[in-house]
Amino acid sequence: MLIGFRDAPDELIPWQDLARAQHVHTGAAFHRLALEGKPALRWIGRWHRHFWRAFSQYLHQQHEPDFAVQLQRIETAVRQGYVRSSTWSQLQAQAAALLQHRDAALVQAPARPDLRYQRLGRIASGDPQLLQRYREHYLSRQQTRHRTLFDQIERLPLTPSQQRACITLDDNNLVLAGAGSGKTSTLIGRAAYLIASDQAEPQDILLLAFGRQAADEMQQRLQQRLGIKLDATTFHALGQRIITAVEGRRPRISPFAEDDAKLGSWVASQFEALLETPEYRRELIAYLLRFRFPADSPFDFATQNEHQRFVRSNGVCTLSDSVDDAAGEEIQSSAAGVIADWLWSQGINYRYRPAGIYSLAPPQTPATAQGTIQPMLLVPDFYLPAQDICIDLLLLDRDEDSPAWIEPAAYQRALDALRHADTANGQRRIELQFHQQQDGSLIDDLARQLSERGVVAQPKTDPQILARLQDGAQLQPLCDLLTQMLRSYRTLQPDAVELRARIDASPGSQQLEQALRLLQPLHSAYRAELAAHDEIDFDDMIAKALEYVEQGRFASPWQHILVDEFQDISALRARLIRALRDAVPGAALFAVGDDWQSIYRFTGSDVGLTTDFAGFFGPASISALDQTFRFNSSIGELASRFVLRNPAQLPKQLHSQTQVETPAVSLLAHRSREPAKDAGVLERALEVISQRFAAAGGASCTVMIMARNRFSLPDSARLAFLQRRFGQLQLQSRTLHAAKGREADYAIILGLESGKYGFPAERRLHPVQDALLPGGETYPHAEERRLFYVALTRARHRVYLVYNSTRPSCFVTELIADQYPIEQHEFEPAH
């Protein structure tokens, strides 16, 4: 390029020199070219488009060899293996830096950029389609190269989706393995592939399972089918291994770790001892007087009958000793129970809902949406005869609204009439509102109003109150709750910040805080007990192992971490996995699980670690096994559709190897109180299964009888009788949780009815226990819905849903109302 300088002779400068030593100063109307070691050039107007376009094009051509070299370097890196997210980020940064340096010299983008420049631009922008193309190319080549391996891992070749899952090697990998889709085969295939492709030696791989049996099975299958000796282990054994490596000796495991009964007995003895201390006794009494009843806001129920049924099922009775029954008098709400117990503890005599106190005629306008007159305002909730004071607990929330089953205007008119009569008759009344139980002001407000009316309390002593609580069998439930809390607290291992956050986030924050005060001395005693015997429990083992890894005191030898049943992972175990991964540069995590089968929240498992896998572990590749080898297409369609009603579940397509055209889920209605014992219920299902088995002409037939609760299942004698009668069938009986991981030709699900112990269970988890478990879900019956999915997918051929037609499970009514593919007429009506 011939350049004329203002104060120097013109000079012909090669383009390659310009490419290395020039810079363009840009302005609003002019650009100026500056060269290293040369005089300044005059400004050239931006309107000289032809010049600047030609200048940029020629200059760009000088950079093309650099583009080619850099692109070749990047694509060589890409071809060396599966492009990890971390690798892609690095390549992005390299391409962007190159383009940024070169483009700084250009006034405008070249009119005809070459393909290398364009490809570098796509890499710099992180083009997901280009990344996917690189990955697909690698997956395809590896599938072809290792076809023989994938064909011999199991009796049948691995499916394409299993093969791709085995090959995918991102920094973090999650394989969603639906029921019966071959997750164990995929884990074994992953380990075998890493070794066969020279990406790992057996000692580089950590294969983790939740149970010893599952770990042994994977280890044996690797050895027997592939000749690979690889140590599969459990989380507990891993924790022991890490601690032993750091401390030089094997930790002793407390008997409390595996024996719930022994832990319960120990907690009970400590609880008894603590009751002898006045401070603890006072805390306990304060807690029970306020929180021993379940929360039962009438605003959470559609009808008054539903509310009262809930109250009765939970046995809401007062501590009053004015009735013969040691359990106390029955009451119509927990808020009323709290008031009654407090009045009793203060020595204030009361009568509950006495007639003849108010001289108020029933309202002529119906007070409920159903058209029935509510007598709730015709009698006071409490009457204090010695003081001639009435206490009314109004069904109003903070916004002065009434429950859905009360017509607001009618209720307000009745309340206005009562207040008017109160003024006219000189009646002394105290008004409280239901919402005050939730915000904690109920008793404080009552005490204030009674004091203003000159009521003098004569409080009972702590031993008197404690004795009455013991008579009413109120201490054992609290002791059981504290045992559960101790387990959950140990699993959670919260620091002060997390604990405070849980308290603040809990709807029952005051109850949780008081319960934790009762737990604290028990937890301290528990830790002292372990220390005195030089023992640890399983939660200590994971926590201590995590601490050693994070501190760098344990040198992890594992480049590849493989985890089975990942949907059952707890936060503490997930942190240990993450720490092991981070301890080794380039280490990769491979997790196999199914969020649709996450059913162990009560043990501390957190489904959110699966549904938000990348949020916890970082950028990840998520794949799904798309074929099930267990159940037919009809069962699969119904079960998948049912579980996906919850939008929080990860969507996936699961195709069945066995295709059928007719429904494979049948309903069997009954009205029996104990269907497991009723010959007209369980036998009917087994007879139909026998007929189907005979018609199919099979060699054997297994039947799994399941229920949400153990008491809904046939006992051992009944099962033995059924086995003798239906000798051609192999019968087994399991709870739904115990059935996970099992399969049978046919499945019978009992206990499908509504109620506290139905399915889904209407029995609510204690709010204190709930607050110490992983974050709850907002979708109704979310975990119970997954449990139903697990139950449905145990059967290969057919599922029989045995339900009570007088109080059917809401799951059954959903299947009917929403026209799921079910068979409703397989059974003739019973006579």
C-alpha positions in Angstrom: 0.0 0.0 0.0 1.5 3.4 -1.1 1.2 5.9 1.8 1.9 9.6 1.5 3.1 11.2 4.7 2.7 14.9 5.5 6.3 15.6 6.4 8.1 12.6 4.8 8.4 11.0 1.4 5.8 8.6 0.3 6.4 5.0 1.2 5.3 1.6 -0.2 4.4 -0.6 2.9 3.6 -4.3 2.4 0.2 -5.4 3.6 1.7 -7.9 6.0 3.6 -5.1 7.8 0.4 -3.0 7.9 -1.4 -6.0 9.5 1.2 -6.2 12.3 1.8 -2.5 13.0 -1.2 -0.3 12.3 -4.1 1.1 14.2 -7.1 3.1 13.1 -8.3 6.1 15.1 -12.1 6.4 14.5 -14.1 9.6 14.8 -17.6 10.8 14.1 -16.8 11.9 10.6 -13.1 11.0 10.0 -10.8 8.0 10.5 -7.0 8.2 10.7 -4.5 5.5 10.2 -1.5 5.3 12.6 1.6 3.3 12.0 4.3 2.4 14.5 7.4 4.6 14.1 5.9 6.6 11.3 4.6 10.2 11.2 0.9 10.8 11.7 -1.3 10.5 8.7 -4.0 13.0 7.7 -7.7 12.3 8.6 -9.8 10.6 5.9 -13.5 11.1 5.8 -15.8 8.2 6.6 -17.7 8.9 3.4 -14.7 7.4 1.4 -16.5 4.1 1.7 -14.7 2.5 -1.3 -11.3 3.2 0.3 -12.2 1.9 3.7 -14.0 -1.2 2.3 -11.0 -2.1 0.2 -8.6 -1.3 3.0 -10.5 -3.6 5.4 -10.8 -6.4 2.9 -7.1 -6.4 2.0 -6.1 -6.2 5.7 -8.5 -9.1 6.5 -6.8 -11.2 3.9 -3.5 -10.8 5.7 -5.1 -12.3 8.9 -6.5 -15.4 7.1 -3.4 -17.5 7.8 -3.7 -16.7 11.5 -7.4 -17.6 11.4 -6.6 -20.9 9.8 -3.9 -21.7 12.3 -6.1 -20.8 15.3 -9.1 -22.6 13.9 -7.1 -25.7 13.2 -5.8 -25.6 16.8 -9.3 -25.3 18.2 -10.7 -28.0 16.0 -7.9 -30.3 16.9 -8.8 -29.8 20.6 -12.4 -30.5 19.7 -11.6 -33.7 17.9 -9.6 -35.0 20.9 -12.7 -35.8 22.9 -16.2 -34.8 23.9 -16.3 -31.1 24.1 -16.9 -30.3 27.7 -18.6 -27.1 28.8 -15.4 -25.9 30.5 -13.4 -26.6 27.3 -16.0 -24.8 25.2 -15.7 -21.8 27.4 -12.0 -21.7 27.0 -12.2 -22.1 23.2 -14.8 -19.3 23.2 -12.4 -17.0 25.0 -9.5 -17.8 22.7 -11.6 -17.2 19.5 -13.0 -14.0 20.9 -9.6 -12.7 21.9 -8.2 -13.4 18.4 -11.1 -11.7 16.7 -11.1 -8.8 19.0 -7.4 -8.1 18.3 -7.8 -8.4 14.5 -11.1 -6.5 14.3 -9.6 -3.6 16.2 -7.7 -2.8 13.0 -10.8 -2.9 10.8 -13.1 0.1 10.1 -15.8 -2.3 9.0 -16.3 -6.0 8.7 -15.0 -7.4 5.5 -17.6 -7.8 2.7 -16.4 -11.3 1.9 -15.1 -13.0 5.1 -13.8 -16.5 4.6 -15.3 -19.6 6.2 -12.6 -19.7 8.8 -13.4 -16.2 10.1 -17.1 -17.1 10.2 -16.4 -20.3 12.1 -14.3 -18.5 14.6 -17.1 -16.0 15.1 -19.5 -18.8 15.8 -17.1 -20.3 18.4 -16.5 -16.9 20.0 -20.3 -16.4 20.4 -20.7 -19.8 21.9 -23.0 -21.0 19.1 -24.9 -23.9 20.7 -25.7 -25.5 17.3 -22.0 -25.6 16.5 -21.2 -27.1 19.8 -23.8 -29.7 19.4 -22.5 -30.5 15.9 -19.0 -31.1 17.4 -20.4 -33.3 20.1 -22.6 -35.3 17.7 -19.6 -35.9 15.5 -17.7 -37.3 18.4 -20.6 -39.4 19.7 -21.1 -41.0 16.3 -17.5 -41.9 15.8 -17.2 -43.4 19.3 -20.4 -45.4 18.9 -19.0 -47.0 15.8 -15.6 -47.6 17.3 -16.9 -49.2 20.5 -19.9 -51.1 19.0 -18.6 -54.5 20.1 -18.2 -53.3 23.7 -21.7 -51.9 23.8 -23.1 -55.1 22.4 -21.6 -57.3 25.1 -22.3 -55.3 28.3 -25.7 -57.0 28.7 -27.5 -59.9 27.1 -29.0 -57.4 24.6 -27.0 -54.6 23.1 -27.3 -51.2 24.8 -29.8 -48.9 23.2 -28.5 -45.9 21.2 -29.6 -43.6 24.1 -27.7 -45.7 26.6 -24.6 -45.7 24.3 -24.7 -42.0 23.9 -25.1 -41.5 27.7 -22.0 -43.7 28.3 -19.9 -41.7 25.8 -21.1 -38.1 26.8 -18.2 -36.7 28.9 -19.1 -33.2 30.1 -17.8 -31.8 33.3 -21.1 -32.8 34.9 -23.5 -35.3 33.4 -27.0 -36.3 34.4 -28.7 -39.3 32.8 -32.5 -39.4 33.5 -33.3 -43.1 33.6 -37.0 -43.8 33.7 -38.4 -46.9 35.4 -37.1 -50.0 33.7 -34.9 -48.2 31.2 -31.6 -49.9 32.2 -29.9 -47.5 34.5 -27.6 -50.1 36.0 -26.5 -51.2 32.5 -25.8 -47.6 31.7 -23.6 -47.2 34.8 -21.7 -50.4 34.0 -21.4 -49.3 30.3 -20.0 -45.9 31.4 -17.2 -47.5 33.4 -16.4 -50.0 30.7 -16.3 -47.3 28.0 -14.0 -45.1 30.0 -11.6 -48.0 30.4 -11.9 -49.3 26.8 -11.4 -45.8 25.3 -8.2 -45.3 27.4 -9.8 -42.3 29.2 -9.4 -44.0 32.6 -8.0 -46.9 34.5 -10.2 -48.8 37.0 -8.5 -47.1 39.9 -9.5 -43.7 38.4 -13.2 -44.5 38.7 -15.4 -44.1 41.9 -18.7 -46.0 41.5 -21.2 -45.0 44.2 -24.4 -46.7 45.2 -26.8 -46.1 48.1 -26.9 -49.7 49.2 -24.3 -52.4 49.6 -26.5 -54.8 47.5 -26.6 -52.5 44.6 -22.9 -51.8 44.8 -22.1 -55.5 44.9 -24.3 -56.2 41.9 -22.6 -53.6 39.7 -19.2 -54.8 40.8 -20.1 -58.5 40.0 -21.6 -57.7 36.6 -18.4 -55.7 35.6 -16.2 -58.6 36.7 -18.3 -61.5 35.3 -19.4 -60.0 31.9 -16.4 -57.7 31.1 -13.5 -58.9 33.3 -13.2 -55.5 34.9 -12.2 -55.3 38.5 -13.6 -52.1 39.8 -14.5 -51.2 43.4 -18.1 -50.1 43.7 -18.9 -48.7 47.1 -21.6 -47.0 49.2 -21.5 -43.4 50.6 -21.0 -44.7 54.1 -18.1 -46.9 53.0 -16.6 -43.9 51.1 -16.9 -41.8 54.2 -15.1 -44.4 56.3 -12.4 -44.7 53.6 -11.7 -41.0 53.6 -11.7 -40.7 57.4 -9.4 -43.8 57.8 -7.0 -42.4 55.2 -6.7 -39.1 57.1 -6.9 -40.3 60.7 -5.0 -43.5 60.3 -7.7 -45.7 61.9 -11.1 -46.9 61.0 -13.9 -44.9 62.7 -16.2 -46.7 65.1 -19.9 -46.5 64.1 -22.4 -45.8 66.8 -25.2 -48.4 67.2 -27.6 -45.5 67.0 -26.7 -45.1 63.3 -28.6 -48.3 62.3 -30.9 -49.0 65.2 -33.9 -46.6 65.3 -35.3 -48.4 68.3 -32.1 -48.0 70.3 -31.9 -44.3 69.4 -35.5 -43.9 70.4 -34.9 -45.5 73.8 -31.9 -43.3 74.4 -33.8 -40.1 73.5 -36.6 -41.2 75.9 -34.2 -41.7 78.8 -32.6 -38.3 78.1 -36.0 -36.7 77.8 -37.1 -38.1 81.2 -33.9 -36.8 82.8 -34.4 -33.3 81.3 -37.9 -33.2 82.6 -36.4 -33.1 86.1 -34.8 -29.7 85.4 -37.1 -26.7 86.0 -35.9 -24.8 83.0 -36.5 -27.6 80.5 -39.8 -28.4 82.1 -40.9 -24.9 81.7 -39.9 -24.7 78.0 -41.7 -28.0 77.4 -44.9 -26.9 79.0 -44.9 -23.6 77.1 -44.4 -25.5 73.9 -47.2 -28.0 74.5 -49.7 -25.5 75.7 -49.4 -23.6 72.5 -48.4 -26.1 69.9 -49.5 -29.6 70.8 -52.5 -29.4 68.4 -52.0 -29.6 64.6 -52.6 -26.4 62.7 -56.1 -26.5 61.3 -57.1 -23.1 60.0 -60.7 -23.4 58.8 -59.7 -21.2 55.9 -57.8 -24.2 54.4 -61.0 -26.3 54.1 -63.8 -26.3 51.5 -66.5 -27.2 54.0 -67.2 -27.1 57.7 -67.6 -30.9 57.6 -64.1 -31.3 56.2 -62.7 -29.1 58.9 -64.4 -31.0 61.6 -63.4 -34.3 60.2 -59.8 -33.2 60.3 -60.2 -32.0 63.9 -61.8 -35.3 65.0 -59.2 -37.4 63.2 -56.4 -35.7 65.1 -58.1 -36.1 68.4 -58.2 -32.4 69.5 -59.0 -32.6 73.2 -58.3 -30.2 76.0 -56.4 -30.7 79.3 -59.4 -29.9 81.3 -59.9 -32.2 84.3 -63.6 -31.3 84.6 -64.5 -34.3 82.5 -64.1 -38.0 83.4 -62.0 -38.9 80.4 -58.3 -38.5 81.0 -57.9 -37.3 77.4 -60.0 -34.2 78.2 -63.0 -32.7 76.5 -63.4 -32.7 72.7 -63.1 -29.3 71.0 -64.0 -28.0 67.6 -60.7 -26.4 66.6 -57.1 -26.3 67.6 -57.3 -22.5 68.4 -60.1 -23.3 70.8 -58.0 -26.0 72.3 -55.1 -23.6 72.9 -57.5 -21.2 74.6 -59.0 -23.9 76.8 -55.6 -25.3 77.8 -54.4 -21.8 78.7 -57.5 -21.0 80.8 -57.1 -24.3 82.6 -53.4 -23.8 83.2 -54.2 -20.3 84.7 -56.8 -21.8 87.1 -59.7 -19.9 85.3 -62.8 -22.0 85.3 -64.7 -22.1 82.0 -67.5 -23.8 80.1 -67.1 -24.7 76.5 -69.9 -23.6 74.1 -72.6 -23.5 76.8 -76.3 -23.0 75.7 -78.5 -20.3 77.2 -75.9 -17.6 77.7 -76.8 -15.4 74.7 -80.4 -14.3 74.3 -80.1 -14.0 70.5 -82.6 -15.4 68.0 -81.3 -17.4 65.1 -80.8 -15.3 62.0 -83.4 -15.8 59.2 -80.8 -15.5 56.5 -78.7 -18.6 55.8 -75.1 -18.1 56.9 -73.5 -20.7 54.7 -73.1 -21.3 51.0 -75.0 -24.6 51.5 -78.0 -22.8 53.0 -77.7 -24.1 56.5 -78.0 -21.8 59.5 -74.7 -21.8 61.5 -75.3 -21.8 65.3 -71.7 -20.7 65.9 -72.6 -17.2 67.1 -75.7 -18.3 69.1 -73.5 -19.6 71.9 -70.1 -18.3 73.1 -67.0 -20.4 72.5 -66.1 -20.0 76.2 -68.0 -18.7 79.2 -66.3 -17.8 82.4 -69.0 -18.2 85.1 -67.1 -16.7 88.0 -66.5 -13.5 86.0 -69.6 -13.7 83.8 -67.4 -13.1 80.7 -68.0 -14.6 77.2 -65.1 -15.3 74.8 -65.9 -15.6 71.1 -63.4 -16.9 68.6 -64.4 -15.3 65.4 -63.9 -17.0 62.1 -62.1 -14.1 60.5 -58.7 -13.8 58.9 -56.4 -10.7 58.9 -58.5 -9.2 56.1 -61.7 -9.7 58.1 -62.8 -12.4 55.6 -64.6 -15.6 56.7 -64.0 -19.1 55.4 -65.2 -20.2 52.0 -68.1 -22.2 53.6 -69.6 -19.2 55.3 -71.5 -16.5 53.5 -69.7 -13.3 54.5 -72.6 -10.9 54.6 -74.8 -13.2 56.7 -71.9 -13.9 59.1 -71.3 -10.1 59.5 -75.0 -9.5 60.1 -75.1 -12.2 62.8 -71.9 -10.7 64.4 -73.4 -7.2 64.3 -76.6 -8.5 66.0 -74.5 -10.2 68.7 -72.5 -7.0 69.4 -75.8 -5.0 69.5 -77.3 -7.5 72.0 -74.0 -7.3 74.0 -74.3 -3.6 74.3 -78.0 -3.7 75.2 -77.8 -6.4 77.8 -74.5 -5.3 79.3 -72.9 -8.6 78.4 -69.1 -8.7 79.0 -67.5 -10.2 75.9 -64.0 -10.8 74.5 -63.5 -11.2 70.8 -60.5 -13.1 69.4 -59.9 -14.0 65.8 -58.7 -17.2 64.2 -55.7 -15.7 62.5 -54.2 -14.8 65.9 -53.2 -18.5 66.4 -51.0 -18.3 63.3 -49.3 -15.0 64.2 -48.8 -15.9 67.8 -50.9 -13.2 69.4 -53.9 -15.3 70.5 -53.0 -15.9 74.1 -51.3 -12.6 74.7 -54.4 -10.8 73.5 -56.6 -12.9 75.6 -54.5 -12.4 78.7 -54.5 -8.6 78.1 -58.2 -8.4 77.8 -58.9 -10.6 80.8 -56.5 -8.4 82.9 -58.3 -5.3 81.7 -61.6 -6.8 83.0 -60.0 -7.5 86.4 -59.6 -11.3 86.0 -57.0 -12.6 88.4 -55.3 -15.9 87.4 -54.3 -18.6 89.8 -51.8 -20.5 87.7 -51.2 -24.2 88.3 -47.7 -25.3 89.1 -45.4 -26.8 86.5 -45.6 -30.3 88.2 -49.4 -30.1 88.1 -49.4 -29.3 84.4 -46.8 -31.9 83.6 -48.8 -34.5 85.4 -51.9 -33.7 83.4 -49.9 -33.8 80.2 -48.6 -37.3 81.2 -52.2 -38.4 82.1 -53.3 -37.3 78.6 -50.4 -39.2 77.0 -49.0 -35.9 75.5 -45.3 -36.5 76.3 -44.7 -39.5 74.2 -45.7 -37.9 70.8 -43.3 -35.0 71.7 -40.5 -37.4 72.5 -41.1 -39.2 69.2 -41.0 -35.8 67.4 -37.7 -34.9 69.0 -36.3 -38.2 67.9 -37.3 -37.5 64.3 -35.9 -34.0 64.6 -32.6 -35.3 65.9 -32.3 -37.6 62.9 -33.2 -34.8 60.5 -31.0 -32.2 62.2 -28.0 -34.6 61.9 -28.7 -35.3 58.2 -29.1 -31.6 57.6 -26.0 -30.5 59.5 -27.0 -26.8 59.3 -24.8 -23.9 60.3 -26.2 -21.0 62.2 -27.0 -19.0 59.1 -28.9 -21.8 57.4 -30.8 -22.6 60.6 -31.9 -19.0 60.9 -33.0 -18.9 57.3 -35.1 -22.1 57.8 -36.7 -20.6 60.9 -37.5 -17.3 59.1 -38.9 -19.2 56.0 -41.1 -21.6 58.0 -44.8 -20.7 58.2 -44.6 -21.9 61.8 -41.4 -20.0 62.7 -42.3 -19.6 66.4 -43.2 -23.3 66.8 -39.9 -24.3 65.0 -37.9 -22.0 67.2 -39.4 -23.3 70.4 -39.0 -26.9 69.2 -35.4 -26.3 68.4 -34.9 -25.0 72.0 -36.2 -28.3 73.2 -33.9 -30.2 70.8 -30.7 -28.4 71.7 -29.9 -30.1 75.0 -30.8 -33.5 73.5 -28.5 -32.8 70.5 -25.7 -31.7 72.9 -26.2 -34.9 74.9 -26.2 -37.0 71.8 -22.9 -35.5 70.6 -21.4 -36.0 74.1 -22.6 -39.6 74.0 -20.8 -40.2 70.7 -17.6 -38.5 71.9 -17.6 -40.5 75.2 -17.6 -43.8 73.2 -15.3 -42.5 70.5 -18.0 -43.2 67.9 -19.6 -41.4 65.0 -22.9 -41.9 63.2 -23.4 -42.0 59.4 -24.2 -38.3 59.2 -21.0 -37.5 61.1 -19.1 -39.7 58.7 -20.3 -37.9 55.6 -19.8 -34.4 57.2 -16.3 -35.3 58.4 -15.3 -36.8 55.1 -16.5 -33.6 53.4 -14.5 -31.5 55.8 -11.3 -33.5 55.1 -11.8 -33.2 51.3 -12.5 -29.5 51.4 -9.4 -28.9 53.6 -7.2 -30.8 51.2 -6.3 -33.4 53.8 -7.6 -36.2 51.6 -6.0 -36.6 48.2 -8.7 -37.9 45.9 -7.5 -40.4 43.3 -10.7 -40.3 41.2 -11.0 -38.7 37.8 -14.5 -40.0 37.2 -17.3 -40.1 39.8 -20.3 -42.3 38.9 -23.4 -42.1 41.1 -26.4 -44.5 41.1 -30.0 -43.5 42.2 -29.0 -39.9 42.1 -32.6 -38.7 42.8 -32.2 -40.0 46.4 -29.2 -37.7 47.1 -29.2 -35.5 50.1 -27.5 -32.0 50.2 -24.6 -33.3 52.4 -23.8 -36.2 50.1 -24.1 -33.9 47.0 -21.6 -31.5 48.7 -19.2 -34.4 49.2 -19.5 -35.4 45.5 -18.9 -31.8 44.4 -15.9 -31.5 46.7 -14.3 -34.7 45.4 -14.9 -33.5 41.8 -13.3 -30.1 42.5 -10.3 -31.7 44.2 -9.0 -33.2 41.0 -8.5 -31.0 37.9 -10.6 -32.2 35.0 -12.6 -34.7 37.1 -16.1 -35.4 35.8 -19.3 -36.3 37.5 -21.7 -38.9 36.0 -25.1 -39.2 37.8 -27.9 -41.6 36.9 -31.3 -41.1 38.4 -35.0 -40.2 37.8 -36.7 -37.3 39.4 -40.0 -39.0 38.7 -39.0 -41.6 41.3 -37.8 -39.3 44.1 -39.8 -40.6 47.1 -37.5 -40.3 50.1 -37.7 -36.7 51.2 -38.4 -37.9 54.7 -34.9 -39.3 54.9 -33.3 -36.1 53.6 -33.2 -36.7 49.8 -33.7 -33.5 47.8 -35.4 -33.8 44.4 -34.2 -30.2 43.6 -30.7 -31.5 43.3 -31.9 -33.5 40.3 -34.3 -31.0 38.8 -31.8 -28.2 39.2 -28.7 -30.3 38.6 -26.7 -27.7 36.7 -27.6 -25.1 39.4 -25.8 -27.0 42.0 -22.9 -28.6 40.1 -22.4 -26.2 37.2 -22.8 -26.5 33.4 -24.0 -30.0 32.6 -25.1 -32.3 29.8 -28.5 -33.8 30.6 -29.6 -36.8 28.6 -32.5 -39.3 29.0 -32.8 -43.0 28.4 -35.8 -43.2 26.1 -36.8 -46.9 26.2 -38.2 -49.0 29.0 -37.8 -52.8 29.0 -40.3 -53.4 31.8 -43.9 -52.2 31.2 -46.0 -52.0 28.1 -46.9 -48.8 26.3 -50.4 -48.4 27.9 -48.9 -48.5 31.5 -46.1 -46.1 30.3 -48.5 -43.6 28.7 -50.7 -43.5 31.8 -47.9 -43.3 34.3 -45.9 -40.6 32.4 -48.9 -38.5 31.8 -49.9 -38.7 35.5 -46.5 -37.8 37.0 -46.0 -34.9 34.5 -49.1 -33.2 35.8 -46.6 -31.6 38.1 -44.8 -29.1 36.0 -41.7 -29.2 38.2 -40.9 -32.7 36.9 -38.4 -32.9 34.1 -40.1 -33.9 30.9 -38.9 -36.9 29.0 -40.3 -39.4 26.5 -40.2 -43.1 27.6 -41.0 -45.6 24.8 -42.0 -49.1 25.7 -40.5 -52.1 24.0 -43.9 -53.8 24.3 -46.7 -52.0 22.4 -50.4 -52.7 23.2 -53.6 -51.1 21.9 -55.9 -51.5 24.9 -55.7 -50.2 28.5 -53.5 -52.2 30.9 -54.6 -50.5 34.1 -57.9 -51.8 35.6 -60.1 -50.4 38.3 -61.7 -52.7 41.0 -64.2 -50.8 43.2 -65.3 -52.1 46.6 -66.9 -50.9 49.8 -65.0 -53.0 52.2 -63.4 -51.6 55.3 -60.5 -54.1 55.0 -60.1 -55.1 51.4 -56.9 -57.0 52.1 -58.9 -59.4 54.3 -62.1 -59.4 52.2 -62.5 -62.5 50.0 -64.7 -60.5 47.7 -61.9 -58.0 46.9 -58.4 -59.4 46.7 -59.4 -62.8 45.5 -61.4 -61.3 42.6 -58.3 -59.6 41.3 -56.2 -62.7 41.7 -58.8 -64.8 40.0 -58.7 -62.5 37.0 -54.9 -62.6 36.9 -55.0 -66.4 37.1 -57.3 -66.5 34.1 -55.1 -64.1 32.1 -52.0 -66.1 33.0 -53.7 -69.4 31.9 -54.8 -67.8 28.6 -51.3 -66.6 27.9 -49.8 -70.0 28.6 -46.7 -68.7 30.4 -44.2 -70.8 32.5 -44.6 -68.6 35.7 -46.4 -65.5 36.9 -45.4 -63.1 39.6 -47.9 -60.8 41.4 -46.8 -57.9 43.6 -49.5 -56.7 46.1 -48.7 -53.1 47.3 -50.1 -50.4 49.5 -49.1 -47.1 50.9 -49.2 -48.3 54.5 -48.2 -51.7 55.8 -51.6 -52.2 57.7 -53.4 -52.1 54.3 -51.6 -55.2 53.2 -52.5 -58.8 53.8 -50.7 -60.2 56.9 -48.4 -63.2 56.6 -51.1 -65.7 57.4 -53.5 -64.2 54.8 -50.7 -64.1 52.2 -49.9 -67.7 52.9 -53.5 -68.7 52.4 -53.7 -66.8 49.1 -50.5 -68.4 48.0 -51.9 -71.9 48.7 -55.2 -71.0 46.9 -53.5 -69.5 43.8 -50.5 -71.8 43.7 -49.8 -71.0 40.1 -49.0 -67.4 41.0 -45.9 -66.3 42.9 -47.3 -63.7 45.4 -45.3 -61.0 47.2 -46.5 -58.2 49.4 -44.7 -54.8 49.8 -45.2 -51.2 50.8 -44.9 -48.8 47.9 -41.6 -47.5 49.2 -40.2 -51.1 49.6 -41.4 -51.9 46.1 -39.1 -49.4 44.4 -36.5 -51.2 42.3 -38.7 -54.4 42.1 -40.9 -55.6 39.4 -43.5 -58.3 38.7 -45.8 -59.5 35.9 -48.9 -58.0 37.6 -49.4 -55.5 40.3 -52.3 -54.9 42.7 -52.4 -51.6 44.5 -54.5 -51.5 47.7 -55.5 -48.6 50.0 -56.6 -46.2 47.3 -59.0 -44.2 49.4 -59.2 -40.7 50.9 -58.5 -40.0 54.5 -55.7 -39.4 56.9 -54.1 -42.8 56.2 -55.3 -43.2 52.6 -53.3 -42.7 49.4 -52.4 -39.9 48.9 -52.0 -39.6 52.6 -54.0 -36.6 54.0 -51.9 -36.9 57.1 -49.7 -33.9 57.1 -46.1 -34.0 58.0 -45.5 -32.2 61.3 -44.5 -28.6 60.5 -41.4 -28.8 62.7 -40.2 -31.9 60.9 -41.1 -30.5 57.5 -39.0 -27.4 58.2 -35.9 -29.5 58.8 -36.3 -31.5 55.5 -35.3 -30.3 52.0 -37.4 -27.6 50.5 -41.0 -28.5 50.2 -42.9 -28.5 46.9 -45.9 -26.4 46.1 -47.7 -28.8 43.8 -50.3 -30.8 45.7 -49.2 -34.3 46.7 -46.0 -33.9 44.7 -44.1 -36.7 46.3 -47.2 -38.9 46.7 -47.8 -38.5 43.0 -44.3 -39.8 42.3 -44.9 -42.7 44.7 -48.0 -43.6 42.6 -45.9 -43.5 39.5 -43.4 -45.9 41.1 -46.3 -48.2 42.0 -47.8 -48.2 38.5 -44.4 -49.0 36.9 -43.7 -52.1 38.9 -45.9 -54.2 36.6 -44.9 -55.7 33.2 -48.3 -56.6 31.9 -51.1 -55.1 34.0 -52.0 -53.0 37.1 -55.1 -53.4 39.2 -56.1 -50.4 41.3 -58.3 -51.5 44.2 -60.2 -48.5 45.5 -63.0 -47.7 47.9 -66.0 -46.4 45.9 -67.5 -44.6 48.9 -64.3 -42.5 49.6 -62.1 -42.9 46.5 -58.5 -41.6 46.3 -58.2 -38.3 44.5 -55.7 -40.1 42.2 -58.4 -42.6 41.1 -61.0 -39.8 40.5 -58.4 -37.9 38.4 -57.8 -41.0 36.3 -61.5 -41.3 35.7 -62.4 -37.6 35.3 -59.5 -36.9 33.0 -60.1 -39.9 30.8 -56.8 -41.7 31.3 -56.4 -45.0 29.4 -58.0 -47.2 32.1 -60.3 -50.2 32.0 -63.3 -49.7 34.3 -65.4 -52.7 33.3 -63.2 -55.7 33.7 -65.0 -56.7 36.9 -68.7 -57.4 37.1 -70.4 -55.6 40.0 -70.3 -57.6 43.2 -73.6 -58.9 44.5 
